[in-house]
Amino acid sequence: MLITHDTRCALDTVVDLVNTAPDGDTGDGIPDVTALHEFVRSHQVSDVGTLAEHDLAAVHRVRGRFAEVFAATEPREAAVLINDLVAAAGTTPRLTDHDGYDWHMHYFAPGASVADHLAADCGMALAFFVVAGEQDRLRRCEAPDCRRAFVDLSRNRSRRYCDSRTCGNRLHVAAYRARRKEAAG
């Protein structure tokens, strides 16, 4: 599956956005407008004006819908969620070549809110996976104490953990120690 630079950026953004949601052990990764501004800056989300509390609330709603896409078990379910997100954002596909990047697509309307921007661009990136029959690559970490989202871009679709250095290694070491303990016991 060919993934263009702007699609990859949108995928990274949506994964990071979903992973900011509070869960049992962590608080909200975007608790206020300052954190939202930092998220927008660090992900180089372009064409975003001044952010306010209503933007924060809207981004939290969009984040929840994206989390539902990652939880969807069937392509039809993911498609309905993505269609709703993209339609509500008022998509306006257009070619652009801003900030030193070559020609690429933006799907949000000029002057769109940050939530609509994220819903349109990130929604379209996820839509490409459903269209390509690759929706199963939108995953959650299989570590028992981690449910972080990720996109499995491995060639053989074998990635199981959000980060092999943390979750993967931790589980492999624990399994190794359990086997050694059992063999010694």
HELIX and SHEET records of a PDB file:
HELIX    1   1 HIS A    5  VAL A   18  1                                  14    
HELIX    2   2 VAL A   33  SER A   42  1                                  10    
HELIX    3   3 GLU A   53  ALA A   71  1                                  19    
HELIX    4   4 PRO A   75  ALA A   88  1                                  14    
HELIX    5   5 VAL A  114  VAL A  131  1                                  18    
HELIX    6   6 GLN A  135  ARG A  137  5                                   3    
HELIX    7   7 SER A  164  GLY A  168  3                                   5    
HELIX    8   8 ASN A  169  ALA A  184  1                                  16    
SHEET    1   A 2 ARG A  94  THR A  96  0                                        
SHEET    2   A 2 HIS A 104  HIS A 106 -1                                        
SHEET    1   B 2 LEU A 138  ARG A 140  0                                        
SHEET    2   B 2 ALA A 149  VAL A 151 -1                                        
END                                                                             
